[in-house]
Amino acid sequence: MIKNPILKGFRPDPSMIRVGDEYYIATSTFEWFPGVQIHHSKDLVNWMLLTYPLTRTSQLDLRGVPSSGGVWAPNLSYDNGTFYLLYTNVVNRTGAYKDAHNYLVTAKDINGPWSESIYLNSSGFDPALFHDEDGRKWLLNMQWNFRNSNRRFDGILLQEYSEKEQRLIGPVHKIIDGVDHWVKEGSNMYKRGEYYYIIIAEGGTGFNHSVTVARSKTITGPYEMDPNGPILTTRHNPDHSLQKAGHASIVETQTGDWYIAYLCARTLPGRKLCPLGRDTAIQKCYWTEDEWIRLPEGRTEPKLLEERPNLPLHLFAEDHDRDHFDGTELSIHFQTLRVPAEESWLSLRERDSFLRIYGRESLTSLQNQSIVARRLEDFECEIETCVEFSPDHFMQMAGLILYYDENDHFYLRISHDDKVGKNISVMSMNQGHYYEYVEDMVSIEKWERCYLRVSIQMDDVQFLFSKDGEVWQMIGPKLDFGQLSDEYQGKLGFTGSLVGMCVQDMSGSKKFADFDYFQFKSLET
């Protein structure tokens, strides 16, 4: 069986394709570098993180982009021996305006090398590329209308793309109109029989999210909406295990079955909070006699378990829970915040089997932070590391962090205090308000190294520390995991919780810390 979600923890906006016997899903990465995660499967059951196509700042410059800005809703397609990847870089998302620039990169191999970016337009986000049967290529994207607060999501635009000229050409067609007080975005186009189909994300990417379909016999319209309404949603079932279902793409298997991939989210029990972010799920769909796409058995809701296609199972090698930093490059599961992992601030070479991180700007900086982190995937887990760090100033810190964004994070850190010297303590940022739990500060002046751990049990986050890695001591209060959610206190965010290692040196002297290992252990069965 397919067990949903197939991609857990902050892997939203799935763009799924099949090339031969291979399946790929691209997901959003927002302000985390490198950009766009591409996942690989041969059976739709087992998936692995394969590659990142946006690895150079010439393709993607995230410095200064707001949290939950950056890479929105990538669109992956394949035509005539070439992979095409479209993405938006949102450099401003507040107020009436959105500065959202759409780009295209290409590659002959899914693993790259990927081209330099080709600029397309900035009229709205969620771009998608459709390859028509006659060889013409068409760009779709939603249009943002800052003038009309009732209809900011002003419909779906279509314009031809010239591959020869590497630019958009011809007139712009509005093929789907906006609706007052409603959201239409995330469009994907398909051709089947005599119809062009557009799969649309409606209702916003929160708890009103849904998947709707429109079709037309001509690419420029007019398009008719599916008379049955959304084909997939959980907006009417707040108790469903997979909330926020929407933003979908479809694929046909080698054996003629159809599957739909979509984003979803798991809530903390009894709370409308999703600290793991938005996941990706998949389930079967089919075409009706009157040529509409539907879920089987008349359902419109996600399934936790789905029948797998009649394909040979293909298992990937399991990742080790403990990373000893023995290689020369970071694990593919790690990303860095807004900037590449470069030798100027991070090294796996300067000390064998250690990750050395040089401290730079503060945890509220949108420029040059020194954070190496990976996604949290489970509500019950333990994460552990060991660090050697010798601060001599209160502006120097290093440790283990649970990070949503600059306004909401939890930090188990080693620093320096004029009275107690080298110490370990917990701090948190709650909606931009700084809290330091100084009553729990512990002097570790004589310690060469310190083991750090965070235990997550559903709502509860508890930090621990140890001198030898055997005997552990709790430090700081239990913190609320729900704070690290898209929806916390009305926050409109789109990412999820990450856990990782970080170093700050706000004095500017670039004090470094050496991390011996990083261990991620799920406690869920």
C-alpha positions as CSV (number, residue, x, y, z in Angstrom):
1,M,0.0,0.0,0.0
2,I,0.9,3.6,-0.4
3,K,1.1,5.2,3.1
4,N,0.3,8.9,3.1
5,P,1.9,11.3,3.4
6,I,4.6,9.9,1.0
7,L,6.8,13.0,1.6
8,K,6.7,14.1,5.2
9,G,7.6,17.5,6.7
10,F,7.6,20.8,4.8
11,R,7.5,19.3,1.3
12,P,4.5,21.1,-0.3
13,D,3.2,22.1,-3.8
14,P,4.1,18.8,-5.5
15,S,4.7,18.8,-9.2
16,M,4.7,15.2,-10.3
17,I,5.8,13.7,-13.7
18,R,6.8,10.3,-15.1
19,V,9.6,9.9,-17.6
20,G,9.8,6.3,-18.8
21,D,9.8,4.1,-15.7
22,E,10.9,6.9,-13.4
23,Y,8.7,9.2,-11.3
24,Y,9.7,12.6,-10.0
25,I,8.1,15.1,-7.6
26,A,9.4,18.7,-7.2
27,T,8.5,20.6,-4.0
28,S,8.9,24.1,-2.7
29,T,11.8,25.2,-0.5
30,F,11.1,28.9,0.1
31,E,14.0,30.7,1.8
32,W,16.2,27.6,2.2
33,F,19.1,26.9,-0.1
34,P,19.7,25.1,-2.4
35,G,16.4,25.6,-4.1
36,V,13.7,23.0,-5.0
37,Q,13.8,19.4,-3.8
38,I,13.3,16.8,-6.4
39,H,12.2,13.3,-5.2
40,H,12.5,10.1,-7.1
41,S,10.4,6.8,-7.2
42,K,10.0,3.8,-9.4
43,D,6.8,2.5,-7.8
44,L,5.0,5.5,-6.2
45,V,5.4,3.8,-2.8
46,N,9.1,4.3,-2.0
47,W,10.6,7.8,-2.5
48,M,14.0,9.3,-2.0
49,L,15.3,12.9,-2.1
50,L,17.4,12.9,-5.2
51,T,18.7,16.4,-6.0
52,Y,18.4,20.1,-5.9
53,P,18.5,21.9,-9.3
54,L,19.0,25.5,-8.0
55,T,22.5,25.3,-6.5
56,R,24.0,28.6,-7.6
57,T,23.2,32.1,-6.6
58,S,23.2,33.1,-10.3
59,Q,20.0,30.9,-10.5
60,L,18.6,31.8,-7.1
61,D,19.5,34.7,-4.9
62,L,17.7,34.5,-1.6
63,R,19.6,37.1,0.5
64,G,17.0,39.5,2.0
65,V,13.9,37.6,0.9
66,P,11.3,37.4,3.6
67,S,10.5,34.2,5.5
68,S,8.1,32.1,3.6
69,G,9.2,34.0,0.5
70,G,11.8,32.7,-2.0
71,V,10.9,29.6,-4.0
72,W,7.2,29.1,-4.4
73,A,5.5,26.2,-6.2
74,P,8.0,24.8,-8.7
75,N,6.7,23.2,-11.8
76,L,8.6,20.2,-13.3
77,S,7.9,18.9,-16.8
78,Y,9.7,16.9,-19.5
79,D,9.6,17.2,-23.3
80,N,11.7,15.7,-26.1
81,G,14.7,14.8,-24.0
82,T,14.7,18.0,-21.8
83,F,13.6,18.6,-18.2
84,Y,12.0,22.0,-17.6
85,L,11.7,23.5,-14.1
86,L,9.8,26.7,-13.5
87,Y,9.8,28.5,-10.1
88,T,8.9,31.8,-8.5
89,N,11.4,33.8,-6.4
90,V,9.1,35.9,-4.1
91,V,11.3,38.8,-2.8
92,N,8.4,40.7,-1.2
93,R,5.0,39.3,0.0
94,T,3.6,41.8,2.4
95,G,0.9,44.4,2.1
96,A,-0.9,45.0,-1.2
97,Y,2.0,44.2,-3.4
98,K,3.9,41.0,-4.2
99,D,7.2,41.1,-6.0
100,A,7.2,37.6,-7.5
101,H,9.6,36.8,-10.4
102,N,9.2,33.7,-12.5
103,Y,12.1,31.8,-14.0
104,L,12.9,28.7,-16.0
105,V,15.9,26.4,-15.9
106,T,16.5,23.3,-18.1
107,A,18.6,20.1,-18.0
108,K,19.1,17.0,-20.1
109,D,19.5,14.9,-17.0
110,I,17.4,15.2,-13.8
111,N,20.6,15.3,-11.8
112,G,21.9,18.2,-13.8
113,P,23.7,20.2,-14.7
114,W,20.9,22.7,-14.8
115,S,21.1,25.8,-16.9
116,E,21.3,29.4,-15.8
117,S,17.9,30.9,-15.2
118,I,15.7,32.4,-17.9
119,Y,13.5,35.3,-16.7
120,L,9.9,34.9,-17.7
121,N,7.6,37.5,-16.0
122,S,6.5,39.0,-12.7
123,S,2.7,39.3,-13.1
124,G,2.0,36.6,-10.5
125,F,3.3,33.4,-9.0
126,D,2.8,29.6,-9.5
127,P,4.1,29.4,-13.1
128,A,3.6,26.2,-15.1
129,L,4.8,25.1,-18.6
130,F,2.5,23.2,-20.9
131,H,4.0,21.4,-24.0
132,D,1.3,21.1,-26.6
133,E,1.1,18.4,-29.2
134,D,1.9,20.8,-32.0
135,G,5.3,21.6,-30.4
136,R,4.2,25.0,-29.0
137,K,4.9,25.8,-25.3
138,W,2.7,27.8,-23.0
139,L,3.2,29.5,-19.7
140,L,0.5,29.6,-17.1
141,N,0.6,31.7,-13.9
142,M,-1.9,33.3,-11.6
143,Q,-2.2,37.1,-11.8
144,W,-1.8,39.3,-8.7
145,N,-4.1,42.4,-8.7
146,F,-3.0,44.8,-5.9
147,R,-5.7,47.3,-6.8
148,N,-8.6,45.1,-5.8
149,S,-8.6,43.8,-2.2
150,N,-11.6,41.6,-2.9
151,R,-9.9,39.9,-5.9
152,R,-6.2,40.0,-5.4
153,F,-6.1,36.5,-6.9
154,D,-7.2,37.8,-10.3
155,G,-7.3,34.6,-12.4
156,I,-5.0,32.5,-14.5
157,L,-3.0,33.9,-17.4
158,L,-1.7,32.0,-20.5
159,Q,1.0,33.2,-22.8
160,E,3.2,31.4,-25.4
161,Y,6.8,30.7,-24.7
162,S,9.4,30.7,-27.5
163,E,12.1,28.2,-26.8
164,K,14.2,29.6,-29.6
165,E,14.1,33.2,-28.3
166,Q,14.0,32.1,-24.6
167,R,11.2,34.6,-23.9
168,L,7.4,35.0,-23.8
169,I,5.8,36.0,-27.1
170,G,2.3,36.9,-28.3
171,P,-0.7,38.1,-26.4
172,V,-1.6,37.4,-22.8
173,H,-4.9,35.5,-22.4
174,K,-6.8,35.4,-19.1
175,I,-8.3,31.9,-19.3
176,I,-9.6,31.6,-15.8
177,D,-11.2,34.6,-14.1
178,G,-10.8,35.6,-10.4
179,V,-13.6,35.3,-7.9
180,D,-14.4,37.8,-5.2
181,H,-13.0,36.8,-1.8
182,W,-11.6,33.6,-3.1
183,V,-8.2,32.2,-4.2
184,K,-7.3,30.6,-7.5
185,E,-3.7,29.6,-8.0
186,G,-1.4,26.7,-8.5
187,S,-2.6,25.7,-12.0
188,N,-1.3,22.8,-14.1
189,M,-2.4,22.0,-17.7
190,Y,-2.9,18.6,-19.3
191,K,-4.3,17.5,-22.7
192,R,-6.5,14.4,-22.9
193,G,-8.6,13.6,-26.0
194,E,-10.2,16.7,-27.3
195,Y,-10.0,18.7,-24.1
196,Y,-7.4,20.9,-22.4
197,Y,-7.6,20.5,-18.6
198,I,-6.5,22.9,-15.9
199,I,-6.1,21.6,-12.4
200,I,-6.4,24.6,-10.0
201,A,-5.7,25.1,-6.3
202,E,-8.6,27.0,-4.7
203,G,-9.4,28.4,-1.4
204,G,-5.9,29.3,-0.2
205,T,-3.3,26.9,1.1
206,G,-4.8,26.6,4.6
207,F,-7.8,24.7,5.9
208,N,-10.1,25.8,3.0
209,H,-7.7,24.4,0.4
210,S,-9.1,22.3,-2.5
211,V,-8.5,20.9,-6.0
212,T,-10.8,22.0,-8.8
213,V,-10.7,21.2,-12.5
214,A,-11.7,23.2,-15.6
215,R,-11.6,22.2,-19.3
216,S,-11.9,23.6,-22.8
217,K,-11.6,22.4,-26.4
218,T,-9.3,25.2,-27.2
219,I,-6.2,26.2,-25.2
220,T,-7.2,29.9,-24.9
221,G,-10.7,29.0,-23.7
222,P,-13.4,29.5,-22.7
223,Y,-13.0,27.0,-19.8
224,E,-15.9,25.4,-18.0
225,M,-15.5,24.4,-14.3
226,D,-16.3,20.8,-13.2
227,P,-20.0,21.0,-12.2
228,N,-19.3,18.6,-9.3
229,G,-17.1,21.2,-7.6
230,P,-13.8,20.3,-5.9
231,I,-12.5,16.8,-6.6
232,L,-10.4,16.9,-3.5
233,T,-10.6,18.8,-0.2
234,T,-10.9,18.4,3.6
235,R,-12.4,21.8,4.2
236,H,-15.7,20.2,5.4
237,N,-14.0,17.6,7.7
238,P,-11.9,19.2,10.4
239,D,-11.3,15.8,12.0
240,H,-9.6,14.3,9.0
241,S,-6.0,13.2,9.6
242,L,-4.8,15.0,6.4
243,Q,-5.9,18.6,6.4
244,K,-5.3,21.4,3.8
245,A,-5.6,19.1,0.8
246,G,-4.9,20.9,-2.5
247,H,-2.4,22.1,-5.0
248,A,-2.3,19.0,-7.2
249,S,-0.7,17.4,-10.2
250,I,-1.6,14.1,-12.0
251,V,0.4,11.3,-13.7
252,E,-0.4,8.2,-15.7
253,T,1.5,5.0,-14.9
254,Q,3.0,2.6,-17.5
255,T,0.0,0.3,-16.9
256,G,-2.6,3.0,-17.5
257,D,-3.6,3.9,-13.9
258,W,-3.8,7.5,-12.9
259,Y,-2.6,9.1,-9.6
260,I,-2.9,12.5,-8.1
261,A,-0.3,14.1,-5.9
262,Y,-1.3,17.0,-3.6
263,L,-0.2,18.8,-0.5
264,C,-1.7,18.1,2.9
265,A,-0.9,18.8,6.6
266,R,-1.1,16.9,9.9
267,T,-2.3,18.8,12.9
268,L,-1.4,18.4,16.5
269,P,-4.2,16.6,18.3
270,G,-7.1,18.9,19.1
271,R,-5.3,21.9,17.7
272,K,-5.4,23.5,14.2
273,L,-1.6,23.8,14.2
274,C,0.8,22.1,11.8
275,P,4.4,22.5,13.0
276,L,5.7,19.9,10.6
277,G,4.5,22.1,7.7
278,R,2.7,20.9,4.6
279,D,3.4,17.3,3.3
280,T,2.8,15.6,0.0
281,A,0.3,12.7,-0.4
282,I,-0.8,10.7,-3.4
283,Q,-3.8,8.6,-4.4
284,K,-5.7,7.0,-7.3
285,C,-8.0,8.9,-9.6
286,Y,-9.8,8.0,-12.8
287,W,-11.5,9.6,-15.8
288,T,-15.3,9.4,-16.0
289,E,-17.3,8.5,-19.2
290,D,-18.0,12.2,-19.7
291,E,-14.3,13.0,-19.4
292,W,-13.9,14.5,-15.9
293,I,-11.3,13.4,-13.4
294,R,-12.6,12.0,-10.2
295,L,-11.4,10.1,-7.1
296,P,-12.8,6.5,-6.8
297,E,-15.9,5.6,-4.9
298,G,-17.3,9.1,-5.1
299,R,-15.0,10.4,-2.4
300,T,-13.4,13.8,-2.3
301,E,-11.1,13.4,0.7
302,P,-7.6,12.2,1.2
303,K,-6.8,8.6,2.0
304,L,-4.2,7.5,4.6
305,L,-3.7,4.2,2.7
306,E,-4.0,3.8,-1.0
307,E,-3.6,0.9,-3.4
308,R,-0.3,1.0,-5.1
309,P,0.1,0.6,-8.9
310,N,0.9,-2.7,-10.5
311,L,4.6,-2.0,-10.7
312,P,7.7,-3.8,-9.2
313,L,8.5,-2.5,-5.8
314,H,11.8,-0.6,-5.7
315,L,13.5,0.1,-2.3
316,F,16.1,2.7,-1.8
317,A,19.1,2.4,0.5
318,E,18.1,3.7,4.0
319,D,19.7,6.8,5.3
320,H,21.7,6.5,8.4
321,D,20.2,8.2,11.5
322,R,23.6,9.5,12.6
323,D,25.7,11.7,10.4
324,H,29.4,11.6,11.4
325,F,30.5,14.3,8.9
326,D,33.0,11.9,7.3
327,G,32.5,13.2,3.8
328,T,33.4,16.4,2.0
329,E,29.9,17.6,1.4
330,L,26.8,18.0,3.5
331,S,24.1,15.4,3.5
332,I,21.4,16.0,0.9
333,H,18.9,16.3,3.8
334,F,20.6,19.5,5.1
335,Q,19.9,23.0,3.8
336,T,21.2,26.4,4.7
337,L,19.3,29.6,5.3
338,R,19.2,31.9,2.2
339,V,22.9,31.4,1.3
340,P,24.9,28.5,-0.1
341,A,27.1,26.3,2.2
342,E,30.4,27.8,1.3
343,E,33.9,27.4,2.7
344,S,33.8,31.0,3.9
345,W,31.6,30.0,6.8
346,L,31.3,26.2,6.8
347,S,33.8,23.4,6.4
348,L,34.0,19.6,6.5
349,R,37.7,19.7,5.6
350,E,39.3,21.8,8.3
351,R,38.9,19.1,10.9
352,D,38.4,15.4,10.0
353,S,34.9,14.1,10.8
354,F,33.7,17.4,12.2
355,L,31.4,20.1,10.8
356,R,33.0,23.5,11.5
357,I,30.6,26.4,11.4
358,Y,31.8,30.0,11.7
359,G,29.5,32.4,13.5
360,R,28.1,35.3,11.6
361,E,24.9,37.3,11.9
362,S,22.0,37.0,14.4
363,L,19.0,34.7,14.3
364,T,16.8,37.5,13.0
365,S,19.0,38.4,10.1
366,L,17.7,38.0,6.5
367,Q,21.2,38.0,5.1
368,N,24.1,35.9,6.3
369,Q,23.1,33.4,9.0
370,S,25.1,30.3,9.8
371,I,22.5,27.6,10.1
372,V,22.6,24.1,8.8
373,A,19.2,22.3,9.3
374,R,16.9,19.6,8.1
375,R,13.2,19.1,8.1
376,L,11.3,17.6,11.0
377,E,9.1,14.8,9.8
378,D,7.5,13.3,12.9
379,F,5.6,14.5,16.0
380,E,7.7,12.2,18.2
381,C,11.4,12.3,17.7
382,E,14.8,13.0,19.3
383,I,17.6,15.0,17.7
384,E,21.1,15.0,19.1
385,T,24.5,16.6,18.4
386,C,27.8,17.3,20.2
387,V,29.7,20.5,20.0
388,E,33.0,22.0,20.9
389,F,32.9,25.7,21.3
390,S,34.9,28.3,23.3
391,P,33.0,31.6,23.5
392,D,34.6,34.6,25.1
393,H,31.8,37.1,24.6
394,F,28.0,37.1,25.1
395,M,27.6,37.9,21.4
396,Q,29.0,34.4,20.5
397,M,26.7,31.5,20.6
398,A,26.5,27.9,19.2
399,G,24.1,25.0,19.7
400,L,21.0,23.1,18.6
401,I,18.0,25.0,17.2
402,L,14.4,24.3,16.3
403,Y,13.6,26.9,13.7
404,Y,10.5,28.1,12.0
405,D,11.6,31.6,11.1
406,E,13.4,34.7,12.6
407,N,10.3,35.4,14.8
408,D,9.6,31.9,16.1
409,H,12.3,29.5,17.2
410,F,13.8,27.6,20.2
411,Y,17.5,27.5,20.9
412,L,19.7,25.4,23.2
413,R,22.9,27.4,23.1
414,I,26.3,27.7,24.6
415,S,27.5,31.2,25.2
416,H,29.6,33.3,27.6
417,D,28.5,35.3,30.6
418,D,30.6,37.8,32.6
419,K,29.7,36.2,35.9
420,V,29.5,32.4,35.2
421,G,31.8,32.2,32.1
422,K,31.0,29.5,29.5
423,N,27.4,28.4,30.1
424,I,24.5,26.6,28.5
425,S,20.9,27.9,28.5
426,V,17.7,28.0,26.5
427,M,16.3,30.9,24.7
428,S,13.2,31.3,22.5
429,M,11.7,33.8,20.2
430,N,7.9,34.0,20.3
431,Q,6.3,36.3,17.7
432,G,9.5,38.3,17.7
433,H,9.7,38.6,21.5
434,Y,13.0,37.4,22.9
435,Y,13.0,35.2,26.0
436,E,16.1,34.0,27.9
437,Y,15.6,31.4,30.6
438,V,18.4,32.7,32.7
439,E,17.2,30.9,35.9
440,D,18.1,27.6,34.2
441,M,21.5,28.7,33.0
442,V,24.3,26.1,33.9
443,S,28.0,26.8,34.0
444,I,30.1,24.5,31.8
445,E,33.3,26.5,32.1
446,K,35.6,23.5,32.3
447,W,33.8,21.4,29.6
448,E,35.7,20.7,26.4
449,R,32.6,19.5,24.7
450,C,28.9,19.4,25.3
451,Y,26.2,17.0,24.1
452,L,22.9,18.6,23.1
453,R,19.5,16.9,22.6
454,V,15.9,17.9,22.0
455,S,13.0,15.6,22.6
456,I,9.7,16.3,20.8
457,Q,6.6,14.5,22.1
458,M,3.6,15.9,20.2
459,D,3.0,19.3,21.7
460,D,6.0,19.2,24.1
461,V,9.6,20.3,23.3
462,Q,12.2,19.6,26.0
463,F,15.9,20.3,25.7
464,L,18.6,18.2,27.4
465,F,22.4,18.4,27.8
466,S,25.1,16.0,28.9
467,K,28.9,16.1,29.6
468,D,29.5,12.5,28.4
469,G,26.6,11.6,26.2
470,E,25.4,9.1,28.7
471,V,23.9,11.0,31.6
472,W,21.4,13.6,30.5
473,Q,19.9,16.6,32.3
474,M,16.8,18.5,31.3
475,I,17.3,22.3,30.9
476,G,14.7,25.0,30.4
477,P,10.9,24.7,30.5
478,K,8.8,22.5,28.2
479,L,8.1,24.6,25.1
480,D,5.1,24.4,22.8
481,F,5.8,22.7,19.5
482,G,2.6,24.3,18.1
483,Q,4.4,27.7,18.2
484,L,6.5,26.6,15.2
485,S,3.5,26.5,12.9
486,D,2.3,28.3,9.8
487,E,-0.9,29.3,11.6
488,Y,0.5,30.2,15.1
489,Q,-1.2,33.4,16.4
490,G,-2.5,34.2,13.0
491,K,0.9,33.9,11.2
492,L,0.6,33.4,7.5
493,G,3.6,31.2,6.8
494,F,4.3,28.4,4.3
495,T,7.3,26.4,5.5
496,G,7.6,24.1,8.6
497,S,9.9,23.3,11.5
498,L,13.6,22.5,10.9
499,V,16.1,21.3,13.4
500,G,19.8,21.9,13.1
501,M,23.1,23.4,14.2
502,C,24.0,27.1,14.2
503,V,26.6,29.6,15.3
504,Q,26.4,33.3,15.8
505,D,29.2,35.8,16.4
506,M,27.6,39.3,16.3
507,S,30.9,40.8,17.4
508,G,32.2,40.1,13.9
509,S,35.2,38.0,14.9
510,K,33.8,34.8,13.3
511,K,34.3,32.5,16.3
512,F,33.7,28.9,15.1
513,A,32.2,25.8,16.6
514,D,33.0,22.2,15.8
515,F,30.1,19.7,15.6
516,D,31.0,16.0,16.0
517,Y,27.8,14.4,14.6
518,F,24.1,15.0,14.1
519,Q,21.6,12.3,14.9
520,F,17.9,12.3,13.9
521,K,15.8,9.5,15.5
522,S,12.1,9.1,14.9
523,L,10.1,7.6,17.9
524,E,7.0,7.0,15.9
525,T,6.0,3.4,15.0
